[in-house]
Amino acid sequence: MVSKSQIKLITSLQQKKYRKQEQLFIAEGIKVVQELLHSNFELLDLYTTKQDFLTVQKDKVHAITADELKKISALTTPNTCLAVFKIPKAKERVEEGLIIALDDVRDPGNLGTIIRLCDWFGVATLFCSEESVDVYNPKVVQATMGSISRVNVMYGNLETFLLQSKLPVFGTFMDGKSIYQEKLPKEGIIVMGNEANGISSAVEKLVTKRIAIPRFGNLQVTESLNVATATAIILSEFKRG
């Protein structure tokens, strides 16, 4: 059974200000929860309609009904479990290899997918501007499918970060040079812009290399690619060398 105070706490974690205040976040679904249980994330409580978590401390597992799960879930169609984890302390920044930097990416699904891509392509650090969507947003956590535990996601002033870095800065623009014709290094920062407006003018000034994914369609009318799709193509090319 889940108490009224537990319901109030869990549902409040759907909002960024309460996640920050409590230093907690929620994860839903067996796949995501199992991934996080096998990571360095610390579990506070686990609420489940099934007994699928035999290795978890019994005092942290709460058996609940499907109706109770609906009351605390952030999903339209709740899965079979919801877990509350502690937000870990920020890691130190390590500047080596490839780093993805997001300039005001707002869509939770895009951020979650980009985190999965970083995990897939071995990108250890993802730097997000302060305006970007919160990594512990329930929809972001869901979209990462557990990759959130293997990628160091950091937030800060993007302009300051780029100014302080010694790595080359690649920016994605429609008028940039074709990524298929460029010799790409093994280290660098790749800036991906906002879904609607692309890279901001302030950040654009700090880009040292403008690159683009060329259009091959006959009509040449498609305005842009989804930022997560573009990230996948660009990372694939950088890794291909």
Residue pairs with C-beta under 8 A, 6 or more apart in sequence:
1 62
1 64
1 68
2 10
2 47
2 62
2 64
2 68
2 71
2 72
6 45
6 72
7 71
7 72
9 22
9 24
9 84
10 26
10 47
10 72
10 82
10 84
11 71
11 72
12 18
12 22
13 19
13 22
13 24
13 25
13 26
13 84
13 138
14 26
14 74
14 138
16 134
16 136
16 137
19 25
19 87
19 134
19 136
23 86
23 87
24 44
24 84
24 85
24 86
24 87
25 84
25 85
25 87
25 136
25 138
25 141
26 74
26 82
26 83
26 84
26 85
26 138
26 141
27 33
27 36
27 82
27 83
27 85
27 138
27 141
27 142
28 73
28 74
28 75
28 78
28 79
28 81
28 82
28 83
28 138
28 141
28 142
29 79
29 80
29 81
29 142
30 52
30 79
30 80
30 81
31 145
31 146
32 141
32 142
32 144
32 145
32 146
33 46
33 53
33 81
33 82
33 83
34 146
35 145
35 146
35 147
35 149
36 43
36 83
36 85
36 146
36 148
36 149
37 43
37 53
37 55
37 56
37 83
39 146
39 149
39 150
40 88
40 149
41 85
41 86
41 88
41 149
42 85
42 86
42 88
43 56
43 60
43 83
43 84
43 85
43 86
44 60
44 83
44 84
44 85
44 86
45 60
45 62
45 83
45 84
46 53
46 56
46 60
46 61
46 62
46 81
46 82
46 83
46 84
47 62
47 64
47 68
47 69
47 72
47 81
47 82
47 83
48 61
48 62
48 63
48 64
48 80
48 81
48 82
49 63
49 64
49 65
49 66
49 69
49 80
49 81
50 80
50 81
51 63
52 80
52 81
53 61
53 81
66 78
69 78
69 80
69 81
69 82
70 78
72 82
73 79
73 82
74 138
74 139
75 138
75 142
87 136
90 154
91 152
91 154
93 125
93 127
93 152
93 154
94 124
94 125
94 152
95 125
95 165
95 166
95 167
96 187
97 122
97 123
97 124
97 125
97 186
97 187
98 121
98 123
98 186
98 187
98 188
98 189
98 190
98 235
98 238
99 123
99 125
99 126
99 127
99 167
99 188
99 189
99 190
100 114
100 118
100 123
100 125
100 126
100 127
100 189
100 190
100 192
100 231
100 235
101 126
101 127
101 128
101 129
101 158
101 161
101 162
101 189
101 190
101 191
101 192
102 111
102 114
102 126
102 127
102 128
102 129
102 132
102 191
102 192
103 129
103 132
103 158
103 191
103 192
103 193
103 194
103 199
103 200
103 203
104 129
104 131
104 132
104 193
104 194
104 197
104 200
105 111
105 114
105 128
105 129
105 132
105 133
105 192
105 193
105 194
105 195
105 227
106 131
106 132
106 133
106 194
106 195
107 133
107 195
107 227
108 133
108 137
108 139
108 140
108 143
109 139
109 140
109 143
109 228
110 195
110 226
110 227
110 228
111 128
111 132
111 133
111 135
111 137
111 140
111 143
112 139
112 140
112 141
112 142
112 143
112 144
112 145
112 148
113 143
113 228
113 231
114 126
114 192
114 227
114 228
114 231
115 126
115 135
115 140
115 143
115 144
115 147
115 148
115 151
115 153
116 143
116 144
116 145
116 147
117 123
117 228
117 231
117 232
117 235
118 124
118 126
118 147
118 151
118 235
119 144
119 147
119 150
119 151
120 147
121 235
121 236
121 238
121 239
122 239
123 151
123 235
124 151
124 152
125 151
125 152
125 154
126 151
126 152
126 153
126 154
127 154
127 155
127 156
127 158
127 161
127 189
128 135
128 153
128 154
128 155
128 158
129 155
129 156
129 157
129 158
130 155
130 156
130 157
130 158
132 155
133 140
134 140
135 141
135 148
135 153
135 155
140 148
141 148
158 191
158 203
159 202
159 203
159 206
162 169
162 189
162 191
162 203
162 206
163 206
165 189
167 187
167 188
167 189
168 185
168 187
168 188
168 189
168 208
168 209
169 188
169 189
169 191
169 206
169 207
169 208
169 209
170 188
170 189
170 190
170 191
170 207
170 208
170 209
170 210
170 211
171 191
171 193
171 199
171 203
171 204
171 207
171 209
171 210
171 211
172 190
172 191
172 192
172 193
172 198
172 199
172 211
172 212
172 213
172 230
172 234
173 198
173 199
173 204
173 210
173 211
173 212
174 212
174 224
175 210
175 212
176 210
176 211
176 212
177 209
177 210
177 211
177 212
178 211
178 212
178 213
178 214
179 211
179 212
179 213
179 214
179 233
179 234
179 237
180 214
180 237
182 209
182 211
184 237
184 238
184 241
186 238
186 241
188 209
188 238
190 231
190 234
190 235
190 238
191 199
191 203
191 207
192 199
192 227
192 230
192 231
192 234
193 199
193 200
193 203
193 227
194 200
194 227
195 226
195 227
198 224
199 207
211 234
213 225
213 230
213 233
213 234
215 222
224 230
225 233
